[in-house]
Amino acid sequence: MINYSPKVETQQYEEKDWLRAPFDLYHTLSNDNSITVRADRDIFHTETLDEVATIQLFEDYGPVDSSLFLEAHGFVPYENPNNCASISGSFFLRRNTATGRYDENAELVLRALKALHLIHPQVQKFETLEDVCVKQNFGIVDDGNIVGRKPASDSIALASLLLGDSDSSVWNRIENDEGETFVSLRGKCVNAIRSGDAERMEVRCARYPGRNRIVKQALRTAAHRAITSFEDKGDSETKLNLQLQQAESQGKDRLALALRFRIGERQILTSVAHSQDELGQHVKSENQMESSKILENLDEKLIAFRSFVESLALPLNKIEPKVVRNGMRFGAFATDDLEVDDAYISLPANSVIDVTTALADSDEASAFADLLRKYYNSNGDGFDVLIFFLLHERFILKEQSRWWPYLNFLPSIEELSEFHPLYFRVEEIDRYLAGSDVRRFILRYQRQAAERHTGLSSDLDANLVLGSDVLLDKRKVLWATAVIDHRSIWWGGGRHLSPLLDIVNADGNGRAHETRLEDSEDMKRKVAVTRASRRVQKGEQVFENYAQPNYLLFAYHGFLLENNTNDCALLDGLYISRNDPGAKYAHRLRSSAPTFCIRDSSSIEELAQFLRVKHGLSHEKSASGLNLDDVVRPYLIQVLEERVARLMEAININIDEESISLPRLEFMRQMVKNDLTHFKHALNTHVNIPVQKITKEED
């Protein structure tokens, strides 16, 4: 009985990247199996002396296009921001593919589409792209956001590069903004296809610099062609409107519905076809801040944080926080001389934020405590509990939280967005990490964080407790996620946010950092103790060896180490499919889709073992007892040379003067260089040499 009307979102949903509340958030199943329906918008009831106002209730049925309303409900909304217009895939092609003769460009498109799983593998000849449904804001429905479905925009970008018009003004603007010509971009794509390397094809043919502008231009052109096609058949929008007026005046309701639906689609096509391209692509990020603005409040925050640390009354503390002006914000400095194995800090349970303190700090009878207990009982790792706790303390309680001096001391959303990969734009990652398997690693990390946010935001209890203005705000939830990944220190099998200890910066010296539970001096409780891994004089900054390769340091912390003895090249993307010769032996491996950290002979051995199983080679090791022999060597060389070719191509990427000033881009560029060094070393030292030499090597 409640009719449809779209919920008008405020401008902040677009500006701040908020999630939209899902339909089922307002329709919940109660414990007695009854359904509770809640208003999805504010309704103001007014009364006068003469009468009681009657207000009709409406609700938003969710993000669906008008075809569902027509088919399932028998009406067409007069307004639907989620409506889309179908565009035939043929309208994205400048010309039809050649019939009855070999078409090299069409063949290249087909090979790339198959390699990227953008077309059915049994298709023998490329004829057209799949149809798409485009919204007025250029969004493509289901553009890769459904599990198992690849982005349609990748197909459009690929076809535009190989079959499109090189004279388009958009290509000229891309050349001005990105420093890449159409000929250069197309050449890289063709080379990638001929290499047979799917990763190179994705980066060079579907995710090339400026591809978003090309996809938008392709949508404009396709929409214009669709409109022209309709008009050539005498089916203009003007004519449809006249037919609608006539149908409504004659009471032909079904015909009127059909016409209203077609007019709605035509209006979207017209809007897309007549929209204007952006004049420039290089606009400073809204989150990009002046260094002085980022650092201007550090001294004030430091004073409050020092007072907070003193209030913790730590049993042992031989470090103090100071501002460090080289991009690290803060560092920990020794207040006494430290020898190797000297304890320099001990943390009792009530001085850190973890699942235990989150539950203890919450009023046991409150709805917030109920929410934490629900997620702790359903998910034992406590990550969601910590997200809720951080959001509650930082954005709801704020200064009223006992943790405020610490939470305010942590990097803000604006600061995190400058260095933490969870905030990086996909286009930035695709360009500056092209060739490196770290690109996929970070994109997967972003997707997992987004999926977690979507899941948490659909919980009614969480929305009622935290408020939609907190829980639906993507930037805030990413802040909590990044803080947990960026600052957590592990001991006793759990993660902990540890004020003061978590500002000890990293280097590559000394033994690996370790914090472990020990008896306190009075032997009455356990405290977390960290001991010095090297000698440190009073007044010097204390560093710890995080014992992680650079790709993990960058993904979760946002920095690299120049001299990192734990560094390696991430090798990802290999898997065993059911069609592989060794599929029946996959159970012998720890994973059918593992990752490898390539740096020494032992990592090459792990890779060789995987390839031996994948390709159904003999499972017997060589006489030297190694997996690497002349049988598996060609497969190893292929995998490593493939990555060297990707990275060699990526090294030549253009970086403009403005980009060089951004550390995150320099870090990504350095990651590509480091990977190339590791893979070249693996080829030259561990693979293209006689096997007996490896047995003599000391790693």
Protein Blocks (a to p, Z undefined) as FASTA:
>chain_A
ZZcddddddfklmmnopacddfklmoccdfkopacdddfbdcdddddfkbccddddddde
bjcdfklmmmmnopacfbdfkbccdddfklmpfbdcdehiacfklmmmmmmmmmnopacf
kbmbdfbdcdddddfkopaehihpaghiacfklmmmmmmmmmmcfkbmklmmmmmmnopa
fklmmmmmmmmmmnopaklmmmmmmmgghklmmmmmmmmmmmmmmmmmmmmnopafklmm
mmmmmmmmnopaklmmmmmmmmmmmmmmmmmmmpccdfbfbdcdfklccfklmmmmmmmm
mmmmmmmmmmnopabdcbdcdddfehnopacddfbdcdehiafbdcdfklcccfklmmmm
pcfkbmklmmmmmmmmmomnommmmmmmmmmmmmmnmmmpmklmmmmmpccfklmmmmpm
klpcfklmmmmmgoiaklmmmmmmmmmmmmmmmmmmmpmklmmmnopklmmmmklmmmmm
mmmmmmpcceehiacddehjlmpccdfedjdddddddddfkopaccdddddfbdcdehia
cdddehpafklmmmmnopacfblckbccddehiacdfkbmklmmmmmpmbfbdcdddfbf
klmmmmmmmmmmmnopafbdcfkopabdfklmmmmmmmmmmmmmmmmmmmmpccdfklmm
pmklmmmmmmmmmmmmmmmmmmmmmmmpcfklmmmpcZZ
